[in-house]
Amino acid sequence: MPDLIKTAPEADEAGPAIPPPAAKPEKARSLWGDAWADLRRNPYFIVSSVLILLLLIIAAFPTLFTDVSPTTGDLVHHYLGKPELSKVGSGEWLGYDGQGRSVYARLIHGTRASIIVGISVTLLVTVIGGLVGLIAGYFGGWLDALLSGFVTNVFFGIPFLLGSMVVLQSFTSRSVWVVSLSLAFLGWTQTARVMRGAVLTIKQSDYVHAAKALGASTPRILFRHILPNAMAPVIVVSTISLGVFISAEATLSYLGLGLSAPAISWGVDISGGIAQIRTAQHIMLYPSIMLSITVLAFIMLGEAVRNALDPKMR
């Protein structure tokens, strides 16, 4: 009996048993969260990102990689000088061109023009084509017929390179910005079509109808609900197109209709090496390799992003 009297207060002091805390439910990830998780495990994304990061550093800080002038030549000592592969990073490393200029120095300094053209054209194309596709897909009717059925189809029917050649032919001096605007003038049609298709699908979603029922304004619906969800396919197209625009700039420069002096470009150097292709192949070989690696890096990045953002690819 005394034992029972002692144990009762002890039970009261202990109090009721506290159940263990329930595990917190895992937070649902968004499309972008799932895409980033997939990209981090994709070797294509890792390799292409490292290459692109290196290209951006070269374009921004070319003097970190060479202190040789890309415009100063020495015809007496360096005319068509052969590559000296043992002298890594020096002016002699990749040889000299027909004007006695270092091929390596021009390769490094030519990265800036190609990257600037590619990025600027991609941004312009994304903005122009995105706005056209967004407006045409959301409002429909006569506005869609005008923007998508007439304007976009007219520009889409003009051959991209041929039209750019005609536009650039009218300029006596062709800087980086002139070439970028000329390429963007004819290159926005694919982005507009992709954006329009995405908007036509998204505007039928329940959350868009709910926003309209709650009295949300048209700009809020467009830029808060539709545009963020329609950007995934546009980002994929823009990433792949960036490499295409860099290749287009090099092609135009090779034909003599792209960048003009004093601009330094891989396409200009490839064009200049044609005359000595039998005796000094290195003049056009190394810019061609650099151009191919750059275009391949952006195409690989675009493919990785497409696989991450497309649910059907998982």
MORAWO-V835041 format. One record per residue. RES is the residue in three letters. OMEGA is omega as a letter, one per 30 degrees, with the letter a starting at -180 (999 if undefined). NEAR is the number of other C-alpha atoms within 8 Angstrom. D_FIRST is the distance of its C-alpha to the first C-alpha in Angstrom with 2 decimals. Layout:
res/omega/near/d_first
RES/OMEGA/NEAR/D_FIRST
RES/OMEGA/NEAR/D_FIRST
This chain:
res/omega/near/d_first
MET/l/4/0.00
PRO/l/5/3.83
ASP/l/6/5.28
LEU/a/7/5.11
ILE/a/8/6.44
LYS/a/8/8.88
THR/a/8/10.11
ALA/l/8/11.09
PRO/l/8/13.67
GLU/l/8/14.89
ALA/l/8/15.70
ASP/a/7/17.48
GLU/a/6/19.44
ALA/l/6/20.57
GLY/a/6/22.09
PRO/a/4/23.61
ALA/a/4/25.40
ILE/l/4/29.10
PRO/l/4/31.52
PRO/a/4/34.32
PRO/l/4/37.56
ALA/l/4/40.04
ALA/l/4/43.19
LYS/l/4/46.15
PRO/a/4/48.84
GLU/a/4/51.96
LYS/a/4/54.67
ALA/a/4/57.63
ARG/l/7/60.75
SER/l/6/64.10
LEU/a/7/67.36
TRP/l/8/68.30
GLY/l/8/64.95
ASP/a/10/65.34
ALA/l/11/68.95
TRP/l/9/68.13
ALA/l/8/65.49
ASP/a/9/68.16
LEU/a/12/70.86
ARG/l/9/68.90
ARG/a/6/68.78
ASN/a/9/72.44
PRO/l/7/74.80
TYR/l/9/77.77
PHE/a/13/76.17
ILE/a/10/75.35
VAL/a/9/78.86
SER/l/12/80.69
SER/l/10/78.62
VAL/l/8/79.41
LEU/a/10/83.11
ILE/l/11/83.25
LEU/l/8/81.46
LEU/l/8/84.00
LEU/l/11/86.85
LEU/l/9/85.59
ILE/l/9/85.38
ILE/a/14/88.92
ALA/a/14/90.21
ALA/a/7/88.63
PHE/a/8/89.41
PRO/a/11/92.36
THR/l/6/93.35
LEU/a/7/90.18
PHE/l/9/91.71
THR/l/11/95.38
ASP/l/7/97.58
VAL/l/8/100.77
SER/l/7/102.63
PRO/a/10/102.81
THR/a/6/106.13
THR/a/7/108.12
GLY/l/9/110.27
ASP/a/10/112.51
LEU/a/9/115.17
VAL/a/6/116.86
HIS/a/6/113.94
HIS/a/12/111.38
TYR/l/12/113.41
LEU/l/11/111.51
GLY/a/10/109.64
LYS/l/10/107.63
PRO/l/10/103.84
GLU/a/9/102.66
LEU/l/8/99.20
SER/a/5/98.43
LYS/a/8/98.56
VAL/l/6/95.35
GLY/l/8/95.10
SER/l/9/98.64
GLY/a/12/101.53
GLU/a/14/103.08
TRP/a/13/99.98
LEU/l/14/100.97
GLY/a/16/104.67
TYR/a/17/107.01
ASP/a/15/108.69
GLY/l/10/112.34
GLN/l/10/112.30
GLY/l/16/110.72
ARG/a/15/107.29
SER/l/16/104.06
VAL/a/14/102.51
TYR/l/13/99.06
ALA/l/14/99.36
ARG/l/13/100.51
LEU/l/13/97.72
ILE/a/13/95.10
HIS/l/14/96.70
GLY/l/12/97.43
THR/a/13/93.72
ARG/a/11/93.37
ALA/a/13/95.97
SER/a/13/94.57
ILE/a/12/90.95
ILE/l/9/91.98
VAL/a/15/94.07
GLY/a/13/91.32
ILE/a/9/88.56
SER/l/9/90.76
VAL/l/14/92.18
THR/l/13/88.74
LEU/l/8/87.41
LEU/a/10/90.48
VAL/a/14/90.35
THR/l/12/86.65
VAL/a/8/87.15
ILE/a/10/90.34
GLY/l/15/89.36
GLY/l/13/85.81
LEU/l/9/87.01
VAL/l/12/89.66
GLY/l/17/87.26
LEU/a/14/84.54
ILE/a/12/86.93
ALA/a/14/88.70
GLY/a/13/85.56
TYR/a/11/83.71
PHE/l/8/86.54
GLY/l/10/88.50
GLY/a/6/91.56
TRP/l/6/94.84
LEU/l/10/93.19
ASP/l/13/91.80
ALA/l/11/95.20
LEU/a/9/96.91
LEU/a/11/94.61
SER/a/14/93.51
GLY/a/9/96.33
PHE/a/9/99.24
VAL/a/9/98.55
THR/a/11/96.13
ASN/l/10/98.30
VAL/l/8/101.43
PHE/a/9/99.91
PHE/a/10/98.29
GLY/l/6/101.74
ILE/l/9/103.18
PRO/a/7/102.92
PHE/a/9/100.57
LEU/a/8/102.56
LEU/l/8/105.95
GLY/l/10/105.01
SER/l/11/103.63
MET/l/10/106.89
VAL/l/8/108.91
VAL/a/9/106.81
LEU/l/13/106.90
GLN/a/8/110.63
SER/l/6/111.25
PHE/l/7/109.79
THR/l/5/111.94
SER/a/5/109.01
ARG/l/12/105.76
SER/l/9/102.79
VAL/a/11/99.16
TRP/l/8/98.50
VAL/l/9/101.60
VAL/a/14/100.59
SER/a/12/97.01
LEU/l/9/98.17
SER/l/11/100.65
LEU/l/12/98.07
ALA/a/12/95.56
PHE/a/8/98.30
LEU/a/13/98.42
GLY/a/9/95.04
TRP/a/13/92.63
THR/a/12/93.24
GLN/l/9/90.70
THR/l/15/87.91
ALA/l/17/88.89
ARG/l/11/88.70
VAL/l/11/85.31
MET/l/17/83.90
ARG/l/15/85.41
GLY/l/10/83.87
ALA/a/10/80.42
VAL/l/15/80.72
LEU/l/10/81.87
THR/a/8/78.67
ILE/a/11/76.24
LYS/l/10/77.63
GLN/a/8/76.49
SER/a/8/72.83
ASP/a/6/70.25
TYR/l/7/69.41
VAL/l/13/73.10
HIS/l/10/73.33
ALA/l/8/70.18
ALA/l/10/71.73
LYS/a/10/74.88
ALA/l/7/72.95
LEU/l/6/71.17
GLY/l/6/74.56
ALA/a/9/74.67
SER/a/7/78.15
THR/l/6/80.33
PRO/l/7/80.25
ARG/l/9/76.43
ILE/a/13/76.26
LEU/a/11/78.83
PHE/l/9/77.52
ARG/a/9/73.77
HIS/a/11/73.09
ILE/a/13/76.05
LEU/a/11/77.51
PRO/a/8/74.36
ASN/l/8/73.71
ALA/a/12/77.38
MET/a/9/77.82
ALA/l/8/76.42
PRO/l/12/79.58
VAL/l/13/81.79
ILE/l/8/80.16
VAL/a/12/80.76
VAL/a/10/84.42
SER/a/12/84.95
THR/l/12/83.54
ILE/a/14/85.83
SER/a/10/88.77
LEU/l/14/88.50
GLY/l/15/89.76
VAL/a/9/92.46
PHE/l/13/93.70
ILE/l/13/93.92
SER/l/10/95.97
ALA/l/9/98.14
GLU/l/14/98.90
ALA/l/14/99.92
THR/l/10/102.11
LEU/l/14/103.86
SER/l/15/104.39
TYR/a/13/105.77
LEU/a/8/108.25
GLY/a/10/109.29
LEU/l/11/107.79
GLY/a/14/104.46
LEU/l/16/103.88
SER/a/11/107.05
ALA/g/5/107.80
PRO/a/4/106.39
ALA/l/9/103.15
ILE/a/12/101.78
SER/l/16/100.40
TRP/l/14/99.72
GLY/l/13/102.01
VAL/a/13/104.83
ASP/l/13/104.51
ILE/l/14/104.47
SER/a/12/107.61
GLY/a/9/109.25
GLY/a/14/108.58
ILE/a/8/110.44
ALA/a/5/113.83
GLN/a/10/112.81
ILE/a/10/110.75
ARG/a/5/113.01
THR/a/5/113.12
ALA/a/11/109.89
GLN/a/10/107.16
HIS/a/10/104.46
ILE/l/17/105.48
MET/a/14/104.11
LEU/a/9/101.69
TYR/l/11/99.00
PRO/l/13/98.93
SER/l/10/98.70
ILE/l/8/95.71
MET/l/9/93.99
LEU/a/10/94.65
SER/l/8/93.32
ILE/a/8/90.11
THR/l/12/89.52
VAL/l/13/90.12
LEU/a/9/87.98
ALA/a/14/85.08
PHE/l/14/85.03
ILE/l/12/85.41
MET/l/12/82.48
LEU/l/14/80.38
GLY/l/13/81.36
GLU/l/10/80.48
ALA/l/12/77.07
VAL/l/12/76.38
ARG/l/10/77.62
ASN/a/10/75.31
ALA/a/14/72.33
LEU/a/11/73.09
ASP/a/8/74.14
PRO/a/7/71.13
LYS/a/4/73.37
MET/a/6/73.85
ARG/999/6/70.14
